[in-house]
Amino acid sequence: MIKTVALMILLAGSAAAQDLPALYNVTGVASDDILNVRTRPMASANVIGTLAYDATGVEVLEEENGWGRVNVDGQPGWANLRFLAEVPGSQITGAAQFNCFGTEPFWSVFVRPEDQVVFSTPQDPDRAYSVGALVTASGRFSPHAILGTAPGQNISVTVSQRACTDGMSDNAFGFEGTVITSGYDTQVYSGCCTLQVD
């Protein structure tokens, strides 16, 4: 019996982990009020920032004791999930779009599954690729990958559900990304990814 309960708890934790990151909207906060973001997942923790009563597209990275980890004012903190409602279809597997980026070298890739990927660096013109659907590793929750093509060029974007920092800010991210471009030569870029509001 104890083993069964332990297994159920473990499976529940795994299911919850695969549901985040996702986008949330602030809800249930009066129009003349704000939602506090705190240093730790508890009401007595210090406030480090706030979310507006009508804030939308807030990326929640992880959950702990009814609190969600979010970025605010360039740093991660915790907001009470009682005042955050998940945006349907905003998890990575159903996202209409997401963005990955890295530093040193600086690069970014804007991904719109079943449409296009746009790869950017400061020194080169943007490159657009046609892409298909985002696919997930067989029998796993992660990683996810998407492949794109353009005349004489290919791109692959792989996204793993893993904590990531960009090396330039104190923000926390829930996805790690790897981009491989090929054509005249092959380049590999690594960085973080974030969900985007459509």
N, C-alpha and C positions, 0 to 999 in steps of 0.2 A: 504494500500500500504506500509506504513512504517513498519507494523508488518511483511509483507511478505519479505521485504528486510532484516529486522533484522533476520528473521528465516533463510534466505538463507546464510547470513554471518555466523550465528551460525553453520549451517550444514557444510559449507565450512571449518570452523575452526576444526570441529570434524573430517572431512575426512582427513585434513592435519595432525592432531595429530596422527591418526592411521597409517599413512605412515612412521612415524619415531619412533624409531631409524631404520636406514638402513646404509648400507655400500656405500661409495662413492670413486671414484678415482679422483685424481687431473687431470685437463685437461685445455688446453689453456694457460699454463705457459711455457715460453721459457726454453730451456734446460740449460741455464746459469742463471736462475732466481729461485725464491722460492715463495711460497704462505705464506703470513704473517698470523699469528693467533693473534688476539687482545683481550684485556681485556673485551671489550664490542662490541656489533654488530654495529660498525660504523667505517668508514675509518680513523677518527681522533683519535681513541683510541690507547693506548700504545700497542706495539708489545710484546707478551710474549713468542713467539716461532714461528717456521716455519714448513711448510710441503715441502718436495722435489717436484720438478716439475713432477716427475713420481710416487709419492706416491700412493699406492693402499690400498684398504680395510680400509679406514678412516671411523670410525663410527660417523655418525652425529646423535646427540641425540635429538635436537629440532631445530626449525627454527624461526627466528625473523627478520622481515624486510629484507629478502633476505640474511641473514647470518645464518650459521649453527654452532651449539655448538659442539665442538670436544675436545678431550683430546690431549695435547701435552706437552712433558717434565714434566709429572706428575701433570698437572693441566688443568682445563677446560678453553677454550677460544672460540673465534668466528672467523670463516673463511668465506670469501665471496663465496656464493653458485654459483656465475657466473663461478667459476673456479673448481667446483666440480660436477661430473656426477655420478648419482646413478647407482650402480651395479644392473642389473636386477635380480630379485628374491632374493635379500639380506635382505628383511624384515623378521621378525621372523617367519611368517607363511610359507615362502618359503625357509628359510635358510637351507643350506645343513648341517650346524653344528653351535653350539653355546656352550658357556661355562658359568657356574655359579660357584661362589666361596664365601667363607666367612672366617672370622677371629675369633679367640678366641671362639670356637676351629677352627683351620685351616682345611678347606676342599675344594674340588673342584669336579665338575662333568662336564665331557665332553659329549655333547649330539649330536648324529648323528641320526636324525629321520629316522624311518623305518630301522634301523640297530642296533645300540647299544648305551648304556650309560655306561660310565666308571666313577665310584665314587672313589675318592682318599682322604686319610688323611695321615699325616706324620707318624703316628704310626702303620697303618695297610696296608696289601697288597691291591693293586687296586682290585676293584670288578667290573666285567663287567656284564651287563644285556642286554638281547634282548628286543627291544622296537618296537612299532608300530609307527603310524603317530602322529604328534603333532596335538592336537585338540584345538579348541577355544570355550569358553563358549557360549552356545546357545543364539543367538540374541545379542551378545556383541562383542566388538573389543578385549577384554581382560578379564580375564586371559587366558593363554594357558597352556595346561598340556600334559604330556606324561607319560605313565606307562611302567615299565619294569619288567622282571622276570629273575631269575636265580635259580638253584636248591636250594630249601629251603629259598629263599629270594625274596623280592619284593622291588621296588623303584617307587616313584612318584616324578615328577619334575613339579612344577607349576611356571609359569613366568608371572608377571604382568607388564604392561607398566606404570611404576611409577619411579620417580627420586630416586636414590639410591646412597649411599656412602659406601665405604668398611671399614671405620674407621681407615685405615692405611695410605692412601694416600690422596691427594687432588683431585684425579680424580673424575669425575662425571659419572654416569651410567644411562642408560635409562630404565633398567629393574630391578625389584626386584624378587628374586627367593626363593622358599621354596622347600626343598628336604625332603622326608620322606622315611626312609629305615626300612624294617621290616624283621624279620626272627626269630632269637633267642630273640631279643628284638626290640623295636621300638625307632628310633632316629629321631628327627626333627632338620633340619639345615636351617638357613635363611641367605641370603646374596644378592649379586648383580649378574647380568648376562650381558654378552656382546656377540655381534655377532662375528663370526670368518670367516676368508677367507678360502674357501675350498682348 
